């Protein structure tokens, strides 16, 4: 009888695990469309991990995204730009508590499940970003500063999250500050507002088409600063140079011009075209 009871007890965690895996599969598929409502498990109104939190509109979605740290925002910018690879970004995405608890139980309960010391109960675990891939499926990304990765507890939490996501074939990646290219981020922050649907055009669309025909030949040599080209074009077009410079940024932000983001983008800099 003891042997039968032990066998039944060993089967219960696996059945419990399978149930929570299906719950996660359903959650992944729900509201995967970027235009559907989504509420992050953690919001910017919560305390930031480094005293920094903000809400920022996304270019892939029709909503504001919540970030609890400056680094989270910078990681978001890298993926928000990649429209050809991703169609949705869900930040602060939670996995079912029952799933992570079942995984811990399967290992005998040691180390113990992450704990919410404020609420005095097991903590719901979240991944910083869940990315919906255009090719199908999802990828998950967590950001941690390199110093934080020295903590065994932090590494345990990341490993538990990776194991939970692996149950539904989602790859989990951990990024650090070394994975964030500073100049690329500066450029994204400078031009991304122009890619958002609510930002007004610098000039009417017909004017942008005419400006592009004059501005690109002036800039394609990779030596002429943007504002110098705008000054030259303003003579022919009768449009203020500042608005023409902004038209250049609009063409970049909306992928009409493909340029190297490893070099500064601004009025005093030339462009290195890649298309």
Kinemage of the C-alpha trace (Angstrom):
@kinemage 1
@onewidth
@group {chain A} dominant
@subgroup {mainchain}
@vectorlist {calphas} color= white
{ca unk a 1} P 0.000 0.000 0.000
{ca unk a 2} L 2.825 2.397 0.833
{ca unk a 3} L 4.379 1.716 -2.548
{ca unk a 4} L 1.123 2.517 -4.355
{ca unk a 5} L 0.638 5.694 -2.350
{ca unk a 6} L 4.204 6.803 -3.097
{ca unk a 7} L 3.686 6.184 -6.814
{ca unk a 8} L 0.441 8.153 -6.805
{ca unk a 9} L 2.095 11.008 -4.926
{ca unk a 10} L 4.942 11.138 -7.455
{ca unk a 11} L 2.433 11.400 -10.313
{ca unk a 12} L 0.526 14.316 -8.766
{ca unk a 13} L 3.264 16.957 -9.257
{ca unk a 14} L 3.629 16.000 -12.937
{ca unk a 15} L -0.136 16.245 -13.504
{ca unk a 16} L -0.151 19.562 -11.652
{ca unk a 17} L 2.766 20.788 -13.771
{ca unk a 18} L 1.033 19.847 -17.032
{ca unk a 19} L -2.048 21.813 -16.003
{ca unk a 20} L -0.032 24.972 -15.324
{ca unk a 21} L 1.942 24.560 -18.549
{ca unk a 22} L -1.334 24.660 -20.472
{ca unk a 23} L -2.340 27.759 -18.506
{ca unk a 24} L 0.854 29.470 -19.648
{ca unk a 25} L 0.304 28.391 -23.263
{ca unk a 26} L -3.138 29.954 -23.161
{ca unk a 27} L -1.785 33.154 -21.635
{ca unk a 28} L 0.898 33.437 -24.305
{ca unk a 29} L -1.704 33.227 -27.048
{ca unk a 30} L -4.210 35.578 -25.399
{ca unk a 31} L -4.037 39.173 -26.583
{ca unk a 32} L -0.925 38.416 -28.629
{ca unk a 33} L -2.126 40.962 -31.171
{ca unk a 34} L -0.300 44.253 -30.432
{ca unk a 35} L -3.581 46.148 -30.758
{ca unk a 36} L -5.294 44.196 -27.993
{ca unk a 37} L -5.241 45.545 -24.424
{ca unk a 38} L -2.475 44.325 -22.148
{ca unk a 39} L -1.777 45.170 -18.517
{ca unk a 40} L 1.743 44.485 -17.187
{ca unk a 41} L 1.916 42.611 -13.890
{ca unk a 42} L 4.143 45.404 -12.509
{ca unk a 43} L 3.449 49.034 -13.380
{ca unk a 44} L 5.528 52.193 -13.401
{ca unk a 45} L 3.557 53.337 -10.366
{ca unk a 46} L 5.453 50.685 -8.409
{ca unk a 47} L 8.890 51.569 -7.060
{ca unk a 48} L 11.592 51.424 -9.696
{ca unk a 49} L 14.415 48.972 -9.159
{ca unk a 50} L 16.920 51.837 -9.325
{ca unk a 51} L 14.661 54.703 -8.319
{ca unk a 52} L 13.578 55.156 -11.939
{ca unk a 53} L 10.244 54.353 -13.555
{ca unk a 54} L 8.367 55.723 -16.543
{ca unk a 55} L 5.696 55.014 -19.126
{ca unk a 56} L 6.603 55.316 -22.810
{ca unk a 57} L 4.500 54.858 -25.975
{ca unk a 58} L 5.521 51.986 -28.225
{ca unk a 59} L 5.813 52.108 -32.005
{ca unk a 60} L 4.746 48.452 -32.360
{ca unk a 61} L 1.708 48.845 -30.117
{ca unk a 62} L -1.070 51.321 -29.424
{ca unk a 63} L -0.307 51.596 -25.721
{ca unk a 64} L 2.057 52.938 -23.104
{ca unk a 65} L 4.750 50.570 -21.840
{ca unk a 66} L 5.799 50.450 -18.177
{ca unk a 67} L 9.467 50.360 -17.199
{ca unk a 68} L 10.915 50.086 -13.730
{ca unk a 69} L 14.487 50.991 -14.647
{ca unk a 70} L 16.424 53.020 -17.184
{ca unk a 71} L 18.064 49.861 -18.507
{ca unk a 72} L 14.681 48.225 -19.092
{ca unk a 73} L 13.691 51.206 -21.224
{ca unk a 74} L 16.904 50.922 -23.248
{ca unk a 75} L 16.391 47.195 -23.847
{ca unk a 76} L 12.834 47.973 -24.956
{ca unk a 77} L 14.136 50.478 -27.525
{ca unk a 78} L 16.313 47.809 -29.128
{ca unk a 79} L 13.338 45.506 -29.720
{ca unk a 80} L 10.768 48.223 -30.451
{ca unk a 81} L 12.890 49.264 -33.422
{ca unk a 82} L 12.952 45.756 -34.950
{ca unk a 83} L 9.623 45.801 -36.749
{ca unk a 84} L 10.810 43.191 -39.235
{ca unk a 85} L 11.416 40.672 -36.419
{ca unk a 86} L 8.793 41.379 -33.741
{ca unk a 87} L 5.136 42.363 -33.812
{ca unk a 88} L 4.412 42.783 -30.104
{ca unk a 89} L 6.250 43.451 -26.854
{ca unk a 90} L 4.760 42.622 -23.472
{ca unk a 91} L 6.757 43.907 -20.515
{ca unk a 92} L 6.576 42.676 -16.899
{ca unk a 93} L 4.942 39.455 -18.147
{ca unk a 94} L 3.997 37.079 -15.328
{ca unk a 95} L 4.110 33.291 -15.470
{ca unk a 96} L 1.570 31.267 -13.467
{ca unk a 97} L 2.587 30.957 -9.836
{ca unk a 98} L 1.399 27.359 -9.864
{ca unk a 99} L 3.900 26.543 -12.628
{ca unk a 100} L 6.994 27.817 -10.822
{ca unk a 101} L 5.832 26.236 -7.551
{ca unk a 102} L 5.329 22.897 -9.331
{ca unk a 103} L 8.853 23.093 -10.771
{ca unk a 104} L 10.281 23.754 -7.317
{ca unk a 105} L 8.299 20.884 -5.810
{ca unk a 106} L 9.589 18.566 -8.529
{ca unk a 107} L 13.087 19.269 -7.243
{ca unk a 108} L 12.164 18.542 -3.681
{ca unk a 109} L 11.429 22.129 -2.685
{ca unk a 110} L 15.073 23.227 -2.426
{ca unk a 111} L 16.005 25.972 -2.918
{ca unk a 112} L 12.636 27.266 -1.839
{ca unk a 113} L 10.358 29.201 -4.149
{ca unk a 114} L 11.027 32.988 -4.409
{ca unk a 115} L 9.241 34.793 -1.603
{ca unk a 116} L 7.402 38.125 -1.465
{ca unk a 117} L 8.588 39.483 1.864
{ca unk a 118} L 6.068 42.333 1.824
{ca unk a 119} L 2.993 40.150 1.269
{ca unk a 120} L 4.437 37.184 3.188
{ca unk a 121} L 3.720 34.644 0.458
{ca unk a 122} L 5.264 33.007 -2.610
{ca unk a 123} L 6.102 35.602 -5.239
{ca unk a 124} L 4.623 35.681 -8.715
{ca unk a 125} L 7.558 35.678 -11.117
{ca unk a 126} L 7.790 38.004 -14.093
{ca unk a 127} L 10.039 38.278 -17.127
{ca unk a 128} L 11.030 41.769 -18.246
{ca unk a 129} L 9.993 41.290 -21.888
{ca unk a 130} L 7.992 38.740 -23.835
{ca unk a 131} L 8.499 39.263 -27.576
{ca unk a 132} L 6.062 37.993 -30.208
{ca unk a 133} L 8.060 37.003 -33.277
{ca unk a 134} L 6.738 37.644 -36.759
{ca unk a 135} L 8.078 34.246 -37.775
{ca unk a 136} L 5.948 32.647 -35.044
{ca unk a 137} L 6.420 31.856 -31.387
{ca unk a 138} L 7.927 33.983 -28.650
{ca unk a 139} L 11.213 34.939 -27.030
{ca unk a 140} L 11.771 36.204 -23.495
{ca unk a 141} L 14.373 38.649 -22.191
{ca unk a 142} L 15.428 39.639 -18.698
{ca unk a 143} L 17.833 42.459 -17.932
{ca unk a 144} L 20.217 42.261 -15.005
{ca unk a 145} L 23.204 44.399 -14.156
{ca unk a 146} L 26.426 42.418 -14.089
{ca unk a 147} L 26.889 43.000 -10.370
{ca unk a 148} L 23.449 41.512 -9.694
{ca unk a 149} L 24.421 38.296 -11.457
{ca unk a 150} L 26.930 37.587 -8.698
{ca unk a 151} L 24.013 36.800 -6.393
{ca unk a 152} L 23.200 33.088 -6.183
{ca unk a 153} L 19.580 33.979 -5.411
{ca unk a 154} L 19.315 36.127 -8.551
{ca unk a 155} L 20.822 33.370 -10.670
{ca unk a 156} L 18.396 30.872 -9.142
{ca unk a 157} L 15.416 33.076 -10.038
{ca unk a 158} L 16.639 33.478 -13.621
{ca unk a 159} L 17.200 29.745 -13.958
{ca unk a 160} L 13.710 29.037 -12.588
{ca unk a 161} L 12.181 31.494 -15.069
{ca unk a 162} L 14.129 29.914 -17.937
{ca unk a 163} L 12.927 26.463 -16.875
{ca unk a 164} L 9.309 27.645 -16.673
{ca unk a 165} L 9.424 29.203 -20.143
{ca unk a 166} L 11.163 26.169 -21.600
{ca unk a 167} L 8.030 24.159 -20.770
{ca unk a 168} L 6.298 26.077 -23.591
{ca unk a 169} L 9.335 26.258 -25.905
{ca unk a 170} L 10.103 29.926 -25.219
{ca unk a 171} L 13.791 30.817 -25.252
{ca unk a 172} L 14.929 32.920 -22.291
{ca unk a 173} L 17.862 35.323 -22.634
{ca unk a 174} L 19.555 37.429 -19.962
{ca unk a 175} L 21.014 40.769 -21.070
{ca unk a 176} L 23.416 43.022 -19.158
{ca unk a 177} L 24.627 46.574 -19.665
{ca unk a 178} L 27.333 45.175 -21.973
{ca unk a 179} L 24.595 44.197 -24.443
{ca unk a 180} L 23.239 47.734 -24.769
{ca unk a 181} L 25.070 49.796 -27.453
{ca unk a 182} L 25.139 53.334 -26.092
{ca unk a 183} L 25.299 55.235 -29.378
{ca unk a 184} L 22.500 53.164 -30.886
{ca unk a 185} L 20.311 53.919 -27.869
{ca unk a 186} L 21.078 57.653 -28.075
{ca unk a 187} L 19.976 57.616 -31.714
{ca unk a 188} L 16.790 55.684 -30.985
{ca unk a 189} L 15.871 58.087 -28.214
{ca unk a 190} L 16.513 61.038 -30.524
{ca unk a 191} L 14.371 59.959 -33.491
{ca unk a 192} L 11.818 57.428 -32.216
{ca unk a 193} L 9.095 60.007 -31.464
{ca unk a 194} L 8.855 60.599 -35.217
{ca unk a 195} L 7.829 56.973 -35.763
{ca unk a 196} L 4.799 57.245 -33.495
{ca unk a 197} L 1.396 57.678 -35.176
{ca unk a 198} L 0.352 60.678 -33.087
{ca unk a 199} L 3.460 62.738 -33.924
{ca unk a 200} L 2.685 65.290 -36.685
{ca unk a 201} L 4.606 65.206 -39.950
{ca unk a 202} L 7.435 67.769 -40.128
{ca unk a 203} L 6.022 68.893 -43.479
{ca unk a 204} L 3.130 67.594 -45.579
{ca unk a 205} L 3.761 64.230 -47.273
{ca unk a 206} L 4.141 65.696 -50.748
{ca unk a 207} L 6.789 68.041 -49.370
{ca unk a 208} L 8.643 65.116 -47.807
{ca unk a 209} L 8.678 63.327 -51.172
{ca unk a 210} L 10.111 66.398 -52.889
{ca unk a 211} L 12.605 67.012 -50.078
{ca unk a 212} L 13.857 63.436 -50.181
{ca unk a 213} L 14.797 63.767 -53.866
{ca unk a 214} L 17.036 66.735 -53.051
{ca unk a 215} L 18.297 65.797 -49.576
{ca unk a 216} L 19.431 62.242 -50.204
{ca unk a 217} L 21.904 63.069 -53.013
{ca unk a 218} L 23.383 65.763 -50.750
{ca unk a 219} L 23.819 63.322 -47.859
{ca unk a 220} L 24.721 60.078 -49.580
{ca unk a 221} L 28.425 60.968 -49.733
{ca unk a 222} L 28.623 60.447 -45.972
{ca unk a 223} L 30.424 63.757 -45.381
{ca unk a 224} L 27.731 66.460 -45.403
{ca unk a 225} L 26.085 67.213 -42.031
{ca unk a 226} L 22.307 66.967 -42.015
{ca unk a 227} L 21.685 70.646 -41.297
{ca unk a 228} L 24.096 71.763 -44.027
{ca unk a 229} L 22.164 69.639 -46.520
{ca unk a 230} L 18.898 71.072 -45.165
{ca unk a 231} L 20.185 74.638 -45.656
{ca unk a 232} L 21.087 73.887 -49.277
{ca unk a 233} L 17.740 72.193 -49.967
{ca unk a 234} L 15.791 75.020 -48.332
{ca unk a 235} L 16.893 77.387 -51.107
{ca unk a 236} L 15.331 75.187 -53.801
{ca unk a 237} L 12.274 74.116 -51.811
{ca unk a 238} L 11.439 77.322 -49.969
{ca unk a 239} L 11.039 75.344 -46.725
{ca unk a 240} L 12.771 76.169 -43.453
{ca unk a 241} L 16.009 74.238 -42.936
{ca unk a 242} L 14.938 73.125 -39.458
{ca unk a 243} L 11.821 71.454 -40.875
{ca unk a 244} L 13.853 69.799 -43.622
{ca unk a 245} L 16.291 68.450 -41.050
{ca unk a 246} L 13.330 67.046 -39.153
{ca unk a 247} L 12.129 65.494 -42.419
{ca unk a 248} L 15.462 63.651 -42.569
{ca unk a 249} L 14.873 62.254 -39.097
{ca unk a 250} L 11.328 61.273 -40.082
{ca unk a 251} L 12.640 59.358 -43.102
{ca unk a 252} L 15.049 57.477 -40.823
{ca unk a 253} L 12.510 56.852 -38.053
{ca unk a 254} L 10.006 55.437 -40.545
{ca unk a 255} L 12.605 53.195 -42.242
{ca unk a 256} L 12.559 55.034 -45.543
{ca unk a 257} L 16.269 55.658 -45.055
{ca unk a 258} L 18.335 52.831 -43.590
{ca unk a 259} L 21.408 54.262 -41.899
{ca unk a 260} L 24.122 53.008 -39.561
{ca unk a 261} L 22.997 53.695 -35.993
{ca unk a 262} L 26.485 53.117 -34.642
{ca unk a 263} L 27.275 56.696 -35.682
{ca unk a 264} L 25.652 59.818 -34.195
{ca unk a 265} L 22.461 61.127 -35.779
{ca unk a 266} L 21.840 64.841 -35.418
{ca unk a 267} L 22.021 68.184 -37.223
{ca unk a 268} L 25.812 68.400 -36.998
{ca unk a 269} L 26.522 64.891 -38.269
{ca unk a 270} L 26.539 63.205 -41.702
{ca unk a 271} L 24.701 59.948 -42.354
{ca unk a 272} L 26.121 56.593 -43.355
{ca unk a 273} L 23.485 55.029 -45.617
{ca unk a 274} L 23.013 51.272 -45.757
{ca unk a 275} L 20.364 51.180 -48.514
